[in-house]
Amino acid sequence: MVKQYLHGVYSTETPSTEPPTVTKNGVQFVVGVAPIHLAKEPKVNEIVIAESIDDVKKFLGYSDDFAFGTSESAFASFEVAKVAPVVFVNVLDPEKHVTAEKTETVTITKNGAFLKSKRALLGTVTLKSIDDSKTFIEDTDYTIAYDANYQAIIYPIASSTNLATGVEVKVTFKEVDVEAVTVSDILGGYDASTSVTTGLELVRKVYPRYAVRPDILLAPGFSQNPIIKTALEAKTANISGVFKARTFTDIDTKTAKTYEQAQSWKEDNLYTDMRNTVLWPKVKKDGKILNYSSYLAAFRSAQIANDEDNLPVESFSNKEIGVDAFVLEDGTEVYLEHEEANALNGAGIVTGLQWGGVLRSWGNNTALYPKSVVAQDRFSMVRDALDWYANSFITEFFDKVDDLTNMRLIESITDEENARLSVLVGKGRVAGAEISFSTIKNSVAQILNGQIYFDRKVAFFTPAEVIQDEVTFDPTFIETAIFG
């Protein structure tokens, strides 16, 4: 491609973009596969803190092919929900997850030639004549790059005496192979011999390294796998040794195509953890089909980001979430009746409902329901709030660790925490809360051993799931209306 010669005055226009809302609570951690062949500075099994879609494009690549789960989450978070940051870990390794060599035949024109493949690894591309008698040299005979539509274009170099326009050439290449990514790749692990951490295990490295606390764990396109689900659930209970989180997981809509099958699938595959929100079916937005987990997680993160106190105390149920349809894997649209959607809620599944012409998220229950009907176990918003309450105490008072154990320390913790909580209670965000220093739990022996204990009590509001009235027909109103 001939470089344009510039001489004169030029002007360009940058399209306006709405900046995302930045949040400290409700940050998503997404482990999955990225279109790494499109990235400028590809990251494999590394933590990427993305503040915008540009960060995603730079380090992970971005594609409208949502077989790449990181692109799906990036679309939901940055293009739809407008929330940041999002923490990503890509496990697709272009050195490992590649197909066998493939071949296409294209005709070279002065405007270039497009490859049909949108997954070609440019570093593996070879151009030859149809009869294999000539091999063309990159940057001497041609250049190759991806355009804005994620298509690879081969441009002939005008100065080449080897490659002419108007001729057919044979292009061989390898593709990144999404299907080659295994459960083990997503789970990752820690190699003691190299001190290298990979996959989901990197979640414990996020806060120590970046001071960003992951609150919502996702594996888009993989959370339908019970092994991945179990690993996600296990991580939510203890991140970096201290923090709590939640996960959003999906029911496989290729197998569970009806709301009855979704209920059976959940039970058969043991999706029953209190920090898990299980979702069915998928969603459609701007012509793209997404896992419901990716979409609702982005919505939840934005909901928390836009909360006046950055708290997860509001429900995400019965909210207009801006989707175009609820669908199955094959695009078949799903329209649930109210009772059908309620049946899913009763099985601990969050779904979607069209009501009054509005498509809404529908359901407050965690995956543990109906095995537990206790508020802190069953209601997602209460579970989120309790975990925030625990996490915030840790971050708020970590700097006081190793201070002198005296009354000044004890009073500073109780006074600061009670003052913080009283503000939230006064605003109606929290039903009630208090912290006290227990003389019963703090013996001299424990204090001499460097340990002090506080008692904290809290209550968060539950969702008004049922609003009911009783109507009585009263004939006396007729008498009054007619006779006064």
N, C-alpha and C positions, 0 to 999 in steps of 0.2 A: 504494500500500500504506500503510495507516494505521500510524503508529509506535506501538509498544506503550508504554502508560503504566505506569511502575513505581512501586510504593509498598509497601515491606515489606522483608523479609530474603530474599536469594536465594543459591543456591549452584550452582556449575557444577563439572564434573569434566573434567580434561584427561587424555586417554588416555595411558598410559605408552608411551614409545618407547625403543628401545635405541639409545644414541648410536653413531654410526659410529666405526670405528677410523681414526685419522688416520695418514696415511703421507707420508713425504718421497720415497720411491722408488716407482716404478710408478704415478705420477699419470697419469690419462687426460686426453687432449685430444680433445674431441668437436666436430666441425664438422658442421652439418646444419640441418634445418628444425625449428622449434619452433612450438607452438600459441600464437603470440605474441598472438593475439586474446584469450587468457585471462590474460595477464600483467597485474599491477598497475602495474609500471614497466617496460614492454617495452624490451628491448635488441636492436638489430639491428646486426650486424657490430661487436660490442663483446665484449671478453673478460669472461666471467662466471666468477668463482671460487666454485663452489657448495660449501658445507660441509654442506648438508642439502637435503632435498626442498623445504623452505620457501623456500630461496633460488631453487630452480628455478621454483617457482610464482610467485614475486614478479617475477623478471626475464625468464623465458622462457615461463611458462605450463606447465601439465602436463595431459596428456590420456591416456586409456586407448586412444586411437587411435594405434597405433605407426607409422602413416605419418609421424608426427612423430618423427624419429629421436632428438631430444634427450630426449623422454619415455621412449623405450625404454631409453636408457642410464641415465637417472635412476632408472627402476624397477629395473634390474639392479644399479646401484651402491648406492642408498640403501635400497631396500625389501628386496632380496635379499642382496647381498654385505655391506652395512653398512660401506661404506668411503668415506672422504673425504680430500681434496677431489677434485672433478672440475672440469676447466676446459671451459667450453662457449663455442662461437661459433655464434649463430643467424644464418643468412643469409636467412631468409624475411622479406621487407619488405612490410608491409601497405599501403604506398603503391604497390608495384610488382607484387607477386604476388597478384593478386586476380582473381576471376571476373567475368564479366558479371553484370548485375543479375538477381536471382532473385526469385520471388514465392511466398509461401505464404498460404493463407487459414486463419485461426484464429478460434475463438469465445472472446470475452472473458468470463471468469467472475470472481467476487469473489476467487477463489483464484489467479487468473492464467491465462495461456495459454502453452503451450509451443510453441517453434519446433521443427520436425523437424531442421533444420540444426544441427550441432554445430560449424560452422566460420564462422558468421555474424559479420561485423565489426559490432559494436554501433554504432559511429559512422556506419555507412551505413544503418542501419535507418530506414524511413519507414512510418508507419501511416496508412492511408486507409480511408474507407468503401468498401464494395464497388462503389458507383457512382462513386467518385472525387470525390464532391461535398464531402467533408470531409477535411481533413488534421489529424491529431491531433498535439499538441505534447508532446514528451518533458518530463518533470518538471512538466507542467501537467495533462496528461490521463493520462499513464502513466509508469511507470519500466520499465527493462529491465536485466536482469543475468543472469550465468551462475550456476547453482547448483553444488552439489558433484558432481553427475553430468554436468557439462559441457553442460548444456542451458540455452538462453536462455529466460528466463521474462519475459513481459510482465504487469506488474501495473497494474490500473486505479487511478487516484487517486480516492478517494471524493468529494473536493470538486469534481471535474470535472463541469461541466454539459454537456460536449461528448461524452464517451465513456461510454456506458452498458454495463452488464453484460448478457450474454445475446445480444449481437449479434456478427455475423461482421465481421471487418475484413480488409483486404488488407495484408499485410506485404511490403515490398520491401527487399532488402538485397544486399550483396556478400559473398562468402566469401573467406577466405584460400585461395590456390590452390597446394597443394603441387606439383602437376604443372607449374606454371609456373617452378619453380626449376630452373635449368639447371646444366650442368657448370661453366660459367664462374662462376656464383654461388658454387659450392662451392670452386672453386680460388681465387677472389678475386684480389687483386693489390695493387700499390702505385701510387697516383696521385701522381706527383711534383709536379703542379701544386697539389694540395690537401694533400699529405702524409698522405693517408688510406690505411690498410691495411685490407683486407677478407678474409673467407673464411679459407681454410687458411693464407694468408700471415701471419695474426695469430699463428701458433704461435711465430714468432721474437720476438714482443713480450712473451710471457708472463713469462719469467725476468727480463728487465731491469726490468719494471714491478712484478712481484709476488714475485720471488724464489721462484717455484714452477717446478720443472723438469718439463716434459711428457715422459713416458717412453713412453706408449702412445698412438699417433695413430689416430683412428677417424673414419669418415664413414659412419655407419649408414644403410643404404638406398641408398648411392651407391658403396660400395667394390666392387660388382660391375662397375662401369664401369672398363675398363682405363685410361682417361685419369686418373681419380681415383686408381686404384691406383698408377700411375706417379708421380703427384705426391706421394702419401703416402710412397712408398718413397724418393723423392728427399729429402724433408724429414728422414727418419730419420737420414740420414748426417751432417747438419750443421745443428743448430738453434742459433739465436743465434750462429752462427759457430764454435761449439765443441762442443756437446753431441750425443750419439748417442741414438737412441730406436728403437722398434720400431712396427710397425703390425699390426693384425689386419684381414684382409679376407675377404670372403665370395664363394663361388661361387654363381652365379645358379641357384637351385633351380627356377625356372620353365623354364629351358632344360635344366639337368642334373638329371634326375629319378632317375637310377640312379648307383650308385657308379662304373660304367664311364664313364658320360657325364661325371661330375665330373672324372675323371682327364684325359679328352680336353679338357674345357673349360679346365682349368688350363694345360695346355700350349699350346693354341691361342691363349689370351689372354695368354701370357707372364707368368704369376704365378710368378716365379722369383728373388726377391730374398732374401738371407740375413737381412734384418731384417723379413721379412714372414712372418706365420703365416696360412696360407690354410685356411679352414674350410668344411666341408660336413657336414650340411645346416643347417637352422635348428633352434631349440629351442622348446619349449612350457613355459610356467611359469604356474601359476594361471590357466589358460585363455587366456593371451596368447601369441601367436607372436612371437618375437624373432629378429633376426639373431644367428647364433652369435657373430659378432665382438663385439657389444655385451655379450653375456652372459659370454663367456669372458674378455674384457678386464676386466670388473668382478671376476670371480672371481680373475684373476691379480693385480689391484691389491690385493685383500683378502688374498690369499695372501702377498704381499710385506709388506703392512702388519702381518700377524700373525706374520711371521717374527721370531725372537728378536733378530736383528741388522738387521732391515729390509732384507734382501738378497734378490735374485732368483736364488738358487742352487738352489732346489728345482724339480723338474719339475712342471708342471701336468697331466701325463698320468696316467691311471689313478687319477684322483681323483673321488670322488662329488661332483657339482656341483649336485645338488638340482633338476634339471629333471624335468618330468613326462613328457616324450617328446622324441625327435628327429623332426622333421617337415619336409615340403616346404612351399613357399609356400602351397599350397592346404590345408594341414593334414593331408595324408596322412602317417601315421606311418611311420617308417623303422626297421627292426630289422635291423642288419647282423650277419652271422655273423662269427666271429673272423677268418677268412681274408679276408673282404671288407673289414673294417676295416683289416687289415694291408696289403691291397693299396693302400688309400688312403694309409696312412702311407708306403708304399714309393714313392708318387708325390709325396711332400712335402705331404700334406694331413692336417690334424688333423680327426678326426671324433668320433663318439660310439659307445660300445659298451655294451650291456646284458650284464652278467656277474654271475652269482650274485644276480639280482634287483635289481642296483644299476646305475643309469645313470651312466656315467663318461665323462669326456673321454678321448680315446685318440689319442696321437701326440706325439712329441717333435721331429719334423723341421721345419726351416724350409722355406720355399718353394723354396730353392735346391737342396734334395735332390731327386733323386739326381744332379744335375749336379756336386755336390761332396760328398765323403764325409769331408772334414776336420772334426774335432770342432767347431771354432769357427765353421764355416760352416753345419753341418747341424743341430746340437742347439740348440733354442731357449733352453734354460736356460743353456747355455754362452755363447751369443751375448749373452743378457741380462746375464750376470755380467761378461763382458768389457767391455761398454758401461758398466755400472755402475762398473767399475774405472777406466775412462778418465774418466767424468764426476766421480767422487768425488775423483780427484786434482786436477782442475781447481778444484772448489769448495773443497777442503781447503787449497790453497796459493795461491789467487788473491790473498790479502792480502799475500803475500810479493813479488809483482811490484813492481819498482822499489826493493826493498831494496838495500843495498850488496852487490855481488858479492864476497863474501869467504868464508873457510872457515866462519865462523859460520853464514852462510846455507846453504851446501852441507850442512854437518853437521846443521843443524836439519831440513832437508827429508828427508835420508836417515834420520836417527834417528827422526823422528816417523812416517814412512811405514813403516819396518821394524817399529817397535813396534806400530803399528796392525795390520799384516798378520800379525805373529806371534801376536797374540791370536786372529785368525780361523783361522789354521793350527792353533793349539793346540786350538781348539774343534771341529776337524774340518769347518769350513765351507768351507775352501779347502785344496786339496791342497798347495800351496806357493807362496811369493811372496817376492820380494826386490827392492830398489832399490839401485842403486849409481851413483856418479859416475864417468863414464868419462873417463880422461885422454886417451884416443885421440880422442874426439869433442869435446873441449873445448880447442881451440887458443887461444893467446894472442890471435890475431886475432879469433876468435869472441867471446871474453870481452870484448875491447875494444869489440866491436860490440854489447855488451849481451845476449849470448845464452849460456845454459848448458844443457847436455843431461844427462839422466839415463837410465840403462838400467833398465828394469823387466821382470821376468819373473814369470809367474804361470801356475798351472794350476788349473782348476776341475774338480770331479768330473763325470763323464758319467753319464747314467742307465743303470741296469741293465736294458736293454731285453729281454735274453734270459737267462733262468735255466734251465739245462738240466742233466739228469743222465743217467746210463747205468745201466740196471738189468740185472743178471745173475741168472739162475736158478741157484742153487747147491744141488744135491742133497745135499751133505754136511750141510746143516741138518736134512734129514729124518732122516738116519742118527743125528745127535746127539739129535734130539728123541725118537726111538723107543728107541735103544739106549744113550743116554747117552755 
